């Protein structure tokens, strides 16, 4: 069985997903693409040999579309996810579920009312070999019980126009999700600390941010989110535990020593670091749709929980103090 996928959004990440589904993932084909900027959809559709959908509805309800990938701008995710749910199409929605809690709540309510898991959240780091290896460290004999997790998330430049809230809802949302997943724990409160602002930051915005969460089990999770680091893209994660410390590998770059200097190339943007994770994520999703596995990856509930935690951090940006992370009870459909 081939899963025929329709793609909403032909920008950077939509193109990565479409090329993976058409070329690298077994058991899938791309049959339709829709983008509000028609020209980018036309070029991608020509490259992949599929149709350009006339409208969002045409794509989502098309007979030739078994499943949908939402790769539109963040602010459109919830509207597009609601449309996919209304058509009962299995969907992989790029992160974040939504930049605001109200929008995320509407999508959660819609899926809970249907009573079936249709939406998967595109938190691709859950498929990254580095994070998967780090998760295996936790809980196994060896490093003991986690006490703190130190995360670094640096971008050379912020691709979508920097806003301080966006650093939380678009970028640090990855750490918010991956630490919940690594620790199998929930956040209780958060504080964002802002110090000096870096030179290339637009007037009125702040960068970097230092975000500190506490979890139900009392683990401290800190995230340095630095969107204008200039030197390149870098993501690190270190778990400090009772009997040891584990550092995530960074994707297996070569360390080169030459002319009395030892160093590593640094990618310019996240595709250089996470390219494989996107492909592995898509293969897992397609396999699950082909009935080979149960649901995989982050659920809509995980997307919602991340938005609740991000929203609390956004509140802390203006209050300057600890803010509670109030996660409601998990609905039965996500048990
Ligand atoms: C971007 O949207 C991503 O999802 C990348 O993975 C992340 O590292 C980057 O900071 C975001 O802006």
Boltz pocket constraint, residues with backbone or C-beta under 6 A from the ligand:
constraints:
  - pocket:
      binder: B
      contacts: [[A, 155], [A, 159], [A, 170], [A, 171], [A, 174], [A, 270]]
      max_distance: 6.0
